[in-house]
Amino acid sequence: TQGFTASAELTKLLYQKVAKLAQFFDKIIVAEVKMSSNYSDTNESKVCNIRLVIPGNDLLANAQCKTFEEAIADAVEALKKQIEKRKTQLDVSKKSGNRLI
């Protein structure tokens, strides 16, 4: 976290949400999460950035919302979509005989 200390409840929620990504893709090496408050004129000042380190190109998701809980959920949802797209690419490459990691 940057600029604040995360509560135990927020940390637990974050771990639960990010851990669920392993159900969708078992080749995740590590997840790097950065949360911060972006003090701006908008109400959406809570930022969550998640980077999944996987074989090949890493997956990145950023979300800015009114609460950290919303930002975490949005970033995790974006990563789920990226994982599904990545798995589709891997399936296509296996069928065509190309190697895509």
Secondary structure as GFF3:
##gff-version 3
##sequence-region A 1 101
A	DSSP	alpha_helix	8	19	.	.	.	ID=ss1
A	DSSP	three_ten_helix	20	23	.	.	.	ID=ss2
A	DSSP	beta_strand	30	37	.	.	.	ID=ss3
A	DSSP	beta_strand	46	53	.	.	.	ID=ss4
A	DSSP	beta_strand	59	65	.	.	.	ID=ss5
A	DSSP	alpha_helix	68	96	.	.	.	ID=ss6
###
